[in-house]
Amino acid sequence: MNFKPISISLSPNVQKQDLALSLHNLFQPWSYKKGPTIKKLEEKFKKDFGASSAWSFNSGRSALLTLLQVLELEKGDEIAIQAFTCNAVPNPIFWVGAKPLYIDIDESFNLDPQDLKKKLTAKTKVVIIQHTFGVPAQIEKVQAICKEHKLILVEDMAHGLGSKYKGKLLGTFGDFAFFSFGRDKVISSVYGGMLASHRKGLNKKIDKVYKKVRQPSFVWTAQQLFHPLALSIILPTYKLLIGKLILVGLQKARLLSMAVHKKERCGKKPGYFPARLPNALAKLALSQYQRLSKFNQHRKKVAKAYKEALRNSKFKLTNCSKEVVCNFFRYTIRHSQAHQIIRKAWDQNLLLGDWYTDVLIPCSSNLKKLGYEPGSCPRAEKASKETLNLPTHVNISKKDVEEIVNFIKEQG
């Protein structure tokens, strides 16, 4: 019997070569922090995204935080972001003394340009545009608004790696772009991120701030290297109680890190932000980045299978227009009973995705402390009650797709 669950978020991209690389690096602590792979990864992003420079970090949060520090925002300045996102976006805004300005979403789960124009004030200085689930946002319209109001445009590429708009890679449209290599992102080094600049005039200022960004500790780095190895043991026994107990026990013993620290749920900053990407994790990120095309081709194939199988169901499906290429990081569907379906799936060890079952996740986040006013983004609030995600990652097999589709059809 196969006890391994079908999961969307428990280190989904990990393959045998990633396990071998993690194990090899774990026992080479002398190369944890510094090494040539950091520069190789930065140069690869710089070249692929036509950036004037790129800097690696231990997370997308660290990348965004460093950028906002360079922009020298004044207290009370606003940064426009969409609702229907993770607290990892508004938190760095608070950490530099600015305020998030929450914008409602459109049908693609992305920032709505019309709502952006309506809510802009004299204090708005920056717009962060998120390409949710790998579906490109209305980037040209947002570009035009930013140009008209002299706003800095930042692309949040946590979901969008490899997606394109009119033949051009996402991450090349804004003044800056930041990326995440978190454990459940498009590529993964458990923790990791990148900042790419298309504003050459600010690169020296970024360099100056970046020099002061510290390296993470040996213990923290070892913790991340251990993560894929531990999950390879936990997942095969997850359907049994022992697998879940091991996971919780390792997290409580701090041998495994949490994706989101409890401090972040109420806007506080954990001590390991900001920090640089250590060489050991850069090796994991580069290895996966070199397989990005393979990963995304698989995602598109799985998404197509979901779409065809669920075409006549009661679920509202995700579609991409002809002018865009979606990486289908997750395949998102909508149903009025989405939350109940997610819970039922989890009970059957189909660990389907809950992004975003609130306008800001994790759901235990304190919306008041994160500056969100209930009712201010009604479409985002409605979507958070109706949305669930189906896994598309490289470890999802044809048999997995069939099992998921059969379950989903039973709920419709």
One Martini backbone bead per residue (centre of mass of N, CA, C, O) as a GRO file, in nm:
protein
  412
    1MET     BB    1   0.097   0.035   0.021
    2ASN     BB    2   0.037   0.383  -0.035
    3PHE     BB    3   0.102   0.651   0.206
    4LYS     BB    4   0.135   0.876   0.015
    5PRO     BB    5   0.043   1.182  -0.039
    6ILE     BB    6  -0.132   1.429  -0.201
    7SER     BB    7   0.058   1.725  -0.260
    8ILE     BB    8   0.118   2.094  -0.269
    9SER     BB    9   0.350   2.181  -0.010
   10LEU     BB   10   0.555   1.933   0.058
   11SER     BB   11   0.804   1.968  -0.117
   12PRO     BB   12   0.711   1.918  -0.437
   13ASN     BB   13   0.997   1.935  -0.622
   14VAL     BB   14   1.135   1.690  -0.511
   15GLN     BB   15   1.412   1.502  -0.606
   16LYS     BB   16   1.670   1.291  -0.604
   17GLN     BB   17   1.887   1.516  -0.662
   18ASP     BB   18   1.804   1.693  -0.418
   19LEU     BB   19   1.872   1.492  -0.197
   20ALA     BB   20   2.170   1.455  -0.269
   21LEU     BB   21   2.246   1.756  -0.240
   22SER     BB   22   2.161   1.796   0.054
   23LEU     BB   23   2.341   1.576   0.178
   24HIS     BB   24   2.611   1.681   0.076
   25ASN     BB   25   2.589   1.974   0.203
   26LEU     BB   26   2.543   1.905   0.505
   27PHE     BB   27   2.861   1.779   0.509
   28GLN     BB   28   2.962   2.102   0.417
   29PRO     BB   29   3.007   2.364   0.619
   30TRP     BB   30   3.243   2.526   0.471
   31SER     BB   31   3.011   2.587   0.219
   32TYR     BB   32   2.758   2.740   0.316
   33LYS     BB   33   2.810   3.055   0.262
   34LYS     BB   34   3.055   3.047   0.060
   35GLY     BB   35   3.057   3.077  -0.309
   36PRO     BB   36   3.009   3.045  -0.663
   37THR     BB   37   2.691   2.998  -0.685
   38ILE     BB   38   2.578   3.273  -0.624
   39LYS     BB   39   2.682   3.416  -0.881
   40LYS     BB   40   2.556   3.227  -1.089
   41LEU     BB   41   2.262   3.286  -1.013
   42GLU     BB   42   2.265   3.592  -1.052
   43GLU     BB   43   2.357   3.588  -1.353
   44LYS     BB   44   2.117   3.430  -1.460
   45PHE     BB   45   1.900   3.640  -1.386
   46LYS     BB   46   2.021   3.881  -1.525
   47LYS     BB   47   2.008   3.761  -1.811
   48ASP     BB   48   1.707   3.648  -1.834
   49PHE     BB   49   1.588   3.955  -1.725
   50GLY     BB   50   1.757   4.206  -1.817
   51ALA     BB   51   1.935   4.300  -1.587
   52SER     BB   52   2.161   4.513  -1.422
   53SER     BB   53   2.094   4.347  -1.151
   54ALA     BB   54   2.164   4.094  -0.880
   55TRP     BB   55   2.026   3.964  -0.562
   56SER     BB   56   2.067   3.744  -0.301
   57PHE     BB   57   1.845   3.561  -0.074
   58ASN     BB   58   1.663   3.396   0.189
   59SER     BB   59   1.421   3.573   0.060
   60GLY     BB   60   1.167   3.764  -0.059
   61ARG     BB   61   1.146   3.943   0.192
   62SER     BB   62   1.440   4.042   0.191
   63ALA     BB   63   1.430   4.170  -0.086
   64LEU     BB   64   1.201   4.372  -0.031
   65LEU     BB   65   1.319   4.510   0.218
   66THR     BB   66   1.575   4.620   0.082
   67LEU     BB   67   1.436   4.790  -0.131
   68LEU     BB   68   1.273   4.975   0.066
   69GLN     BB   69   1.522   5.093   0.204
   70VAL     BB   70   1.637   5.233  -0.056
   71LEU     BB   71   1.375   5.421  -0.112
   72GLU     BB   72   1.323   5.603   0.133
   73LEU     BB   73   1.070   5.602   0.300
   74GLU     BB   74   0.815   5.752   0.452
   75LYS     BB   75   0.616   5.795   0.696
   76GLY     BB   76   0.304   5.682   0.547
   77ASP     BB   77   0.366   5.560   0.306
   78GLU     BB   78   0.245   5.405   0.012
   79ILE     BB   79   0.173   5.056  -0.084
   80ALA     BB   80   0.054   4.887  -0.349
   81ILE     BB   81  -0.160   4.604  -0.298
   82GLN     BB   82  -0.300   4.311  -0.297
   83ALA     BB   83  -0.532   4.132  -0.223
   84PHE     BB   84  -0.481   3.813  -0.207
   85THR     BB   85  -0.238   3.717   0.001
   86CYS     BB   86   0.058   3.734   0.172
   87ASN     BB   87   0.218   3.854   0.460
   88ALA     BB   88   0.499   3.886   0.303
   89VAL     BB   89   0.419   4.170   0.183
   90PRO     BB   90   0.326   4.375   0.413
   91ASN     BB   91   0.551   4.346   0.625
   92PRO     BB   92   0.794   4.507   0.495
   93ILE     BB   93   0.635   4.769   0.496
   94PHE     BB   94   0.621   4.801   0.804
   95TRP     BB   95   0.936   4.772   0.861
   96VAL     BB   96   0.971   5.078   0.708
   97GLY     BB   97   0.697   5.261   0.785
   98ALA     BB   98   0.480   5.185   0.601
   99LYS     BB   99   0.180   5.138   0.388
  100PRO     BB  100  -0.073   4.945   0.294
  101LEU     BB  101  -0.258   4.936  -0.021
  102TYR     BB  102  -0.553   4.788  -0.084
  103ILE     BB  103  -0.635   4.590  -0.370
  104ASP     BB  104  -0.834   4.468  -0.581
  105ILE     BB  105  -0.956   4.212  -0.787
  106ASP     BB  106  -0.980   4.014  -1.054
  107GLU     BB  107  -1.053   3.727  -1.238
  108SER     BB  108  -0.724   3.645  -1.210
  109PHE     BB  109  -0.632   3.735  -0.906
  110ASN     BB  110  -0.554   4.030  -0.975
  111LEU     BB  111  -0.483   4.338  -0.997
  112ASP     BB  112  -0.695   4.618  -1.025
  113PRO     BB  113  -0.663   4.901  -1.208
  114GLN     BB  114  -0.925   5.054  -1.128
  115ASP     BB  115  -0.882   5.038  -0.818
  116LEU     BB  116  -0.613   5.178  -0.818
  117LYS     BB  117  -0.704   5.456  -0.929
  118LYS     BB  118  -0.915   5.507  -0.698
  119LYS     BB  119  -0.691   5.475  -0.439
  120LEU     BB  120  -0.504   5.680  -0.498
  121THR     BB  121  -0.248   5.888  -0.356
  122ALA     BB  122  -0.005   6.112  -0.260
  123LYS     BB  123   0.136   5.864  -0.083
  124THR     BB  124   0.185   5.702  -0.329
  125LYS     BB  125   0.493   5.519  -0.449
  126VAL     BB  126   0.410   5.207  -0.480
  127VAL     BB  127   0.384   4.908  -0.692
  128ILE     BB  128   0.265   4.575  -0.637
  129ILE     BB  129   0.279   4.298  -0.864
  130GLN     BB  130   0.089   4.002  -0.885
  131HIS     BB  131   0.120   3.662  -1.025
  132THR     BB  132  -0.126   3.464  -0.976
  133PHE     BB  133  -0.050   3.134  -1.023
  134GLY     BB  134   0.098   3.239  -1.307
  135VAL     BB  135  -0.094   3.473  -1.386
  136PRO     BB  136  -0.102   3.741  -1.561
  137ALA     BB  137  -0.126   4.054  -1.526
  138GLN     BB  138  -0.220   4.392  -1.598
  139ILE     BB  139   0.065   4.530  -1.683
  140GLU     BB  140   0.016   4.767  -1.885
  141LYS     BB  141  -0.188   4.926  -1.714
  142VAL     BB  142  -0.002   4.959  -1.467
  143GLN     BB  143   0.226   5.101  -1.609
  144ALA     BB  144   0.064   5.353  -1.694
  145ILE     BB  145  -0.007   5.448  -1.410
  146CYS     BB  146   0.286   5.478  -1.307
  147LYS     BB  147   0.374   5.685  -1.517
  148GLU     BB  148   0.162   5.906  -1.458
  149HIS     BB  149   0.238   5.898  -1.120
  150LYS     BB  150   0.534   5.825  -1.053
  151LEU     BB  151   0.572   5.509  -1.002
  152ILE     BB  152   0.688   5.228  -0.859
  153LEU     BB  153   0.753   4.910  -1.013
  154VAL     BB  154   0.676   4.585  -0.868
  155GLU     BB  155   0.752   4.247  -0.907
  156ASP     BB  156   0.583   3.958  -0.800
  157MET     BB  157   0.756   3.628  -0.846
  158ALA     BB  158   0.654   3.381  -0.668
  159HIS     BB  159   0.461   3.257  -0.925
  160GLY     BB  160   0.593   3.365  -1.232
  161LEU     BB  161   0.805   3.164  -1.321
  162GLY     BB  162   0.794   3.157  -1.685
  163SER     BB  163   0.600   3.358  -1.749
  164LYS     BB  164   0.403   3.533  -2.011
  165TYR     BB  165   0.383   3.851  -2.204
  166LYS     BB  166   0.396   3.882  -2.522
  167GLY     BB  167   0.679   3.699  -2.505
  168LYS     BB  168   0.741   3.816  -2.214
  169LEU     BB  169   0.885   3.803  -1.929
  170LEU     BB  170   0.824   3.795  -1.627
  171GLY     BB  171   1.025   4.050  -1.461
  172THR     BB  172   1.056   4.288  -1.714
  173PHE     BB  173   0.845   4.541  -1.648
  174GLY     BB  174   0.969   4.655  -1.408
  175ASP     BB  175   1.192   4.813  -1.204
  176PHE     BB  176   1.132   4.556  -1.027
  177ALA     BB  177   1.218   4.218  -0.898
  178PHE     BB  178   1.088   3.950  -0.697
  179PHE     BB  179   1.188   3.634  -0.554
  180SER     BB  180   1.090   3.288  -0.475
  181PHE     BB  181   1.237   2.973  -0.303
  182GLY     BB  182   1.038   2.826  -0.162
  183ARG     BB  183   0.912   2.514  -0.081
  184ASP     BB  184   0.626   2.603  -0.269
  185LYS     BB  185   0.752   2.689  -0.529
  186VAL     BB  186   0.859   2.677  -0.845
  187ILE     BB  187   1.123   2.694  -0.691
  188SER     BB  188   1.359   2.524  -0.453
  189SER     BB  189   1.547   2.608  -0.122
  190VAL     BB  190   1.317   2.653   0.102
  191TYR     BB  191   1.504   2.910   0.109
  192GLY     BB  192   1.463   3.208  -0.101
  193GLY     BB  193   1.600   3.482  -0.318
  194MET     BB  194   1.539   3.773  -0.544
  195LEU     BB  195   1.686   4.073  -0.691
  196ALA     BB  196   1.582   4.279  -0.966
  197SER     BB  197   1.718   4.533  -1.187
  198HIS     BB  198   1.592   4.829  -1.403
  199ARG     BB  199   1.754   5.054  -1.214
  200LYS     BB  200   2.066   5.158  -1.241
  201GLY     BB  201   2.070   5.419  -1.052
  202LEU     BB  202   2.022   5.218  -0.777
  203ASN     BB  203   2.255   5.004  -0.745
  204LYS     BB  204   2.453   5.139  -0.543
  205LYS     BB  205   2.252   5.150  -0.308
  206ILE     BB  206   2.206   4.848  -0.292
  207ASP     BB  207   2.496   4.765  -0.245
  208LYS     BB  208   2.531   4.916   0.024
  209VAL     BB  209   2.308   4.759   0.176
  210TYR     BB  210   2.398   4.463   0.109
  211LYS     BB  211   2.672   4.467   0.270
  212LYS     BB  212   2.495   4.462   0.553
  213VAL     BB  213   2.400   4.189   0.489
  214ARG     BB  214   2.374   3.896   0.631
  215GLN     BB  215   2.453   3.587   0.719
  216PRO     BB  216   2.343   3.303   0.794
  217SER     BB  217   2.347   3.055   0.991
  218PHE     BB  218   2.446   2.735   1.025
  219VAL     BB  219   2.189   2.626   1.154
  220TRP     BB  220   1.985   2.738   0.951
  221THR     BB  221   2.105   2.599   0.701
  222ALA     BB  222   2.082   2.307   0.804
  223GLN     BB  223   1.774   2.312   0.836
  224GLN     BB  224   1.718   2.336   0.526
  225LEU     BB  225   1.876   2.083   0.428
  226PHE     BB  226   1.695   1.883   0.604
  227HIS     BB  227   1.408   1.909   0.491
  228PRO     BB  228   1.395   1.713   0.237
  229LEU     BB  229   1.487   1.466   0.398
  230ALA     BB  230   1.256   1.455   0.603
  231LEU     BB  231   1.018   1.444   0.395
  232SER     BB  232   1.107   1.165   0.269
  233ILE     BB  233   1.008   1.023   0.544
  234ILE     BB  234   0.726   1.143   0.609
  235LEU     BB  235   0.539   1.098   0.357
  236PRO     BB  236   0.515   0.775   0.351
  237THR     BB  237   0.371   0.819   0.668
  238TYR     BB  238   0.130   1.031   0.667
  239LYS     BB  239  -0.130   0.845   0.675
  240LEU     BB  240   0.001   0.802   0.924
  241LEU     BB  241   0.048   0.925   1.234
  242ILE     BB  242   0.363   0.929   1.239
  243GLY     BB  243   0.421   1.146   1.023
  244LYS     BB  244   0.284   1.386   1.173
  245LEU     BB  245   0.447   1.362   1.436
  246ILE     BB  246   0.725   1.413   1.314
  247LEU     BB  247   0.673   1.692   1.199
  248VAL     BB  248   0.589   1.836   1.462
  249GLY     BB  249   0.841   1.756   1.629
  250LEU     BB  250   1.057   1.895   1.445
  251GLN     BB  251   0.936   2.179   1.471
  252LYS     BB  252   0.948   2.204   1.785
  253ALA     BB  253   1.271   2.135   1.776
  254ARG     BB  254   1.390   2.308   1.528
  255LEU     BB  255   1.467   2.116   1.268
  256LEU     BB  256   1.220   2.260   1.143
  257SER     BB  257   1.089   2.493   0.951
  258MET     BB  258   0.882   2.755   0.895
  259ALA     BB  259   0.737   2.936   0.650
  260VAL     BB  260   0.585   3.096   0.892
  261HIS     BB  261   0.623   3.302   1.135
  262LYS     BB  262   0.444   3.394   1.410
  263LYS     BB  263   0.523   3.700   1.396
  264GLU     BB  264   0.400   3.758   1.102
  265ARG     BB  265   0.087   3.747   1.183
  266CYS     BB  266   0.148   4.055   1.338
  267GLY     BB  267   0.408   4.215   1.185
  268LYS     BB  268   0.662   4.079   1.274
  269LYS     BB  269   1.022   4.035   1.291
  270PRO     BB  270   1.237   3.813   1.227
  271GLY     BB  271   1.584   3.762   1.271
  272TYR     BB  272   1.628   3.629   0.958
  273PHE     BB  273   1.560   3.928   0.873
  274PRO     BB  274   1.777   4.001   0.673
  275ALA     BB  275   1.937   3.782   0.424
  276ARG     BB  276   2.138   3.582   0.268
  277LEU     BB  277   2.234   3.351   0.035
  278PRO     BB  278   2.358   3.061   0.073
  279ASN     BB  279   2.549   2.848  -0.103
  280ALA     BB  280   2.393   2.584  -0.040
  281LEU     BB  281   2.113   2.701  -0.149
  282ALA     BB  282   2.208   2.788  -0.430
  283LYS     BB  283   2.240   2.499  -0.535
  284LEU     BB  284   1.941   2.427  -0.523
  285ALA     BB  285   1.831   2.659  -0.698
  286LEU     BB  286   1.997   2.606  -0.956
  287SER     BB  287   1.907   2.318  -1.010
  288GLN     BB  288   1.605   2.398  -1.049
  289TYR     BB  289   1.635   2.623  -1.262
  290GLN     BB  290   1.747   2.417  -1.482
  291ARG     BB  291   1.430   2.279  -1.460
  292LEU     BB  292   1.199   2.480  -1.529
  293SER     BB  293   1.091   2.386  -1.804
  294LYS     BB  294   1.006   2.107  -1.708
  295PHE     BB  295   0.816   2.191  -1.485
  296ASN     BB  296   0.622   2.374  -1.663
  297GLN     BB  297   0.537   2.160  -1.869
  298HIS     BB  298   0.401   1.983  -1.659
  299ARG     BB  299   0.196   2.187  -1.552
  300LYS     BB  300   0.046   2.228  -1.822
  301LYS     BB  301  -0.042   1.934  -1.859
  302VAL     BB  302  -0.207   1.911  -1.596
  303ALA     BB  303  -0.397   2.152  -1.641
  304LYS     BB  304  -0.525   2.037  -1.898
  305ALA     BB  305  -0.646   1.787  -1.762
  306TYR     BB  306  -0.831   1.935  -1.570
  307LYS     BB  307  -0.989   2.103  -1.775
  308GLU     BB  308  -1.107   1.865  -1.938
  309ALA     BB  309  -1.237   1.704  -1.692
  310LEU     BB  310  -1.399   1.989  -1.574
  311ARG     BB  311  -1.569   2.138  -1.793
  312ASN     BB  312  -1.875   2.011  -1.690
  313SER     BB  313  -1.870   2.131  -1.424
  314LYS     BB  314  -1.935   2.340  -1.126
  315PHE     BB  315  -1.664   2.458  -1.183
  316LYS     BB  316  -1.446   2.723  -1.189
  317LEU     BB  317  -1.208   2.796  -1.427
  318THR     BB  318  -0.889   2.837  -1.548
  319ASN     BB  319  -0.779   3.093  -1.779
  320CYS     BB  320  -0.590   3.172  -2.076
  321SER     BB  321  -0.484   3.382  -2.286
  322LYS     BB  322  -0.317   3.408  -2.595
  323GLU     BB  323  -0.104   3.642  -2.485
  324VAL     BB  324  -0.029   3.413  -2.277
  325VAL     BB  325   0.195   3.244  -2.037
  326CYS     BB  326   0.131   2.986  -1.820
  327ASN     BB  327   0.264   2.793  -1.550
  328PHE     BB  328   0.069   2.668  -1.347
  329PHE     BB  329   0.154   2.648  -1.043
  330ARG     BB  330  -0.159   2.648  -1.003
  331TYR     BB  331  -0.482   2.501  -1.013
  332THR     BB  332  -0.767   2.704  -1.020
  333ILE     BB  333  -1.075   2.683  -0.839
  334ARG     BB  334  -1.439   2.729  -0.810
  335HIS     BB  335  -1.652   2.725  -0.504
  336SER     BB  336  -1.886   2.770  -0.258
  337GLN     BB  337  -1.744   2.496  -0.098
  338ALA     BB  338  -1.428   2.506  -0.069
  339HIS     BB  339  -1.360   2.461   0.235
  340GLN     BB  340  -1.500   2.186   0.262
  341ILE     BB  341  -1.338   2.042   0.040
  342ILE     BB  342  -1.059   2.071   0.166
  343ARG     BB  343  -1.121   1.916   0.428
  344LYS     BB  344  -1.208   1.653   0.292
  345ALA     BB  345  -0.943   1.603   0.146
  346TRP     BB  346  -0.760   1.587   0.395
  347ASP     BB  347  -0.908   1.339   0.520
  348GLN     BB  348  -0.800   1.181   0.237
  349ASN     BB  349  -0.500   1.281   0.167
  350LEU     BB  350  -0.573   1.545  -0.002
  351LEU     BB  351  -0.347   1.817  -0.024
  352LEU     BB  352  -0.488   2.077  -0.090
  353GLY     BB  353  -0.515   2.411  -0.165
  354ASP     BB  354  -0.540   2.737   0.046
  355TRP     BB  355  -0.502   2.944  -0.183
  356TYR     BB  356  -0.704   3.195  -0.050
  357THR     BB  357  -0.887   3.172   0.262
  358ASP     BB  358  -0.789   3.470   0.263
  359VAL     BB  359  -0.673   3.786   0.206
  360LEU     BB  360  -0.469   3.677   0.434
  361ILE     BB  361  -0.191   3.475   0.470
  362PRO     BB  362  -0.243   3.320   0.711
  363CYS     BB  363  -0.547   3.285   0.880
  364SER     BB  364  -0.397   3.384   1.159
  365SER     BB  365  -0.384   3.653   1.070
  366ASN     BB  366  -0.378   3.997   1.156
  367LEU     BB  367  -0.560   4.219   0.987
  368LYS     BB  368  -0.536   4.475   1.155
  369LYS     BB  369  -0.216   4.475   1.181
  370LEU     BB  370  -0.211   4.458   0.845
  371GLY     BB  371  -0.428   4.692   0.744
  372TYR     BB  372  -0.709   4.554   0.703
  373GLU     BB  373  -1.030   4.642   0.566
  374PRO     BB  374  -1.323   4.533   0.584
  375GLY     BB  375  -1.468   4.565   0.251
  376SER     BB  376  -1.237   4.691   0.053
  377CYS     BB  377  -1.224   4.381  -0.101
  378PRO     BB  378  -1.476   4.199  -0.220
  379ARG     BB  379  -1.350   4.005  -0.434
  380ALA     BB  380  -1.136   3.883  -0.249
  381GLU     BB  381  -1.332   3.777  -0.033
  382LYS     BB  382  -1.490   3.592  -0.221
  383ALA     BB  383  -1.252   3.420  -0.328
  384SER     BB  384  -1.167   3.309  -0.040
  385LYS     BB  385  -1.445   3.125  -0.036
  386GLU     BB  386  -1.391   2.972  -0.349
  387THR     BB  387  -1.090   2.868  -0.326
  388LEU     BB  388  -0.889   2.617  -0.499
  389ASN     BB  389  -0.598   2.397  -0.530
  390LEU     BB  390  -0.420   2.223  -0.777
  391PRO     BB  391  -0.174   2.014  -0.844
  392THR     BB  392   0.138   2.050  -1.081
  393HIS     BB  393   0.381   1.923  -1.009
  394VAL     BB  394   0.637   1.696  -1.092
  395ASN     BB  395   0.496   1.465  -0.885
  396ILE     BB  396   0.249   1.456  -1.071
  397SER     BB  397   0.050   1.214  -1.184
  398LYS     BB  398  -0.185   1.064  -1.370
  399LYS     BB  399  -0.309   0.918  -1.124
  400ASP     BB  400  -0.343   1.171  -0.949
  401VAL     BB  401  -0.534   1.321  -1.136
  402GLU     BB  402  -0.761   1.112  -1.128
  403GLU     BB  403  -0.811   1.124  -0.822
  404ILE     BB  404  -0.878   1.426  -0.807
  405VAL     BB  405  -1.106   1.437  -1.015
  406ASN     BB  406  -1.294   1.234  -0.877
  407PHE     BB  407  -1.328   1.400  -0.622
  408ILE     BB  408  -1.432   1.666  -0.743
  409LYS     BB  409  -1.683   1.551  -0.887
  410GLU     BB  410  -1.824   1.458  -0.619
  411GLN     BB  411  -1.863   1.771  -0.521
  412GLY     BB  412  -2.047   1.887  -0.776
   0.00000   0.00000   0.00000
